Amino acid sequence: MSNSKVALVTGANKGIGFAIVRAMCKEYAGDVYLTARDVARGTAAVDSLKKEGLTPLFHQLDINDPNSVRTARDFFKEKYGGLDVLINNAGIAFKMADTTPFGIQADVTLKTNFFATRDMCNVFLPIIKPGGRMVNVSSVMGSMALSRCSPELQARFRSDDITEEELVGLMERFVRDAQEGVHSERGWPSTAYGISKTGLTTLTRILARNLMKERPGDEILCNACCPGWVRTDMAGPNATKSPDEGAITPVYLALLPAGAKEPHGQFVSEKQVQPW
């Protein structure tokens, strides 16, 4: 078994995930795993970073495939005795111009951005080591979607006693309401990506609260963040930040110094805790 510290980044063959791996390779004193669902694209990404003189490692990981998630967990448990840093970056978004029916967009977007990311959290959190860090790459779009929800929904997403089960129920309800074409009258905004990230930030707050109850001495910090508007395949060429700039806040949260007590259970943008 390796004594090295170890970090894992999901959805890392391009875009912000790739830039996070690059920065972690430079700044993190441990092994850094670039993961991607596609082995060819993932290994090509690793090779391109090696040409820069960096030494990332590769592991296949498709967050939408429960077997892939559990295989990866078993690998890190066996090789390293767990995981020190988990950066959940993988995510999808439909383009604004996409004509796919909204109910399908809601289902597909939440499957990856909320439900698959939740599965990653629940499968990997038990093997996160004391002093570990979990970072969920969310979006300010989640905060904007929250502000456009009905007062009743806002109150639940913001509450300090919402459980994971209740949150899952709300996410399922959004998809159902969207599929039935009644989401607007039921208090939801017309943004599947936004609500998926409302859900992810809320989940992060719940997981952080659970960690304080269940593993109070382990000093694990768990936060959500917005990388900003970044030039990627997802956001397009007009965005204001480079991928390397987009990686700054996620990496800052991944590298919070040992013994730090905060931020924890927060939504962070430009390294600053944001109101929720």
ZIVEN-V248843 format. One record per helix or strand. SS is the DSSP state (h for helix, s for strand). FROM is the first residue (numbers start at 1). TO is the last residue. If there is no record, write none. Layout:
SS & FROM & TO
SS & FROM & TO
This chain:
s & 6 & 9
h & 15 & 27
s & 31 & 36
h & 39 & 51
s & 57 & 60
h & 66 & 80
s & 83 & 88
h & 102 & 127
s & 128 & 138
h & 140 & 147
h & 151 & 158
h & 164 & 179
h & 192 & 214
s & 221 & 226
s & 230 & 230
s & 232 & 232
s & 236 & 236
s & 241 & 241
h & 243 & 254
s & 267 & 269
s & 272 & 274
